[in-house]
């Protein structure tokens, strides 16, 4: 897959990023998400932080959100697996039960 350069703006900095062809939209969305989170965190905090501190805090919050989403996904997967097993058992019982005449 070929790569080319995409220019994004993050924290009022213009950055040129190498990006695989076809992934430009995802990269631009990621940059937009970072900027939204930085703006939200800046509005919440009464203390002025350096851009580096703001980026670190935003990164920690983003990582926490990812960890929570993974945990929720795993819990949902376990629930679905349990339902599948119950359905399989029910089907096996129905197929293997003696037929009444």
Secondary structure, 3 states (H helix, E strand, C coil): CCEEEEEEEECCEEEEEEEECCCHHHHHHHHHHHHHHHHHHHHHCCCCCCHHHHHHHHHHHHHHHHHHHHHHHHHHHHHHHHHHHHHHHHHHHHHHCCCCC
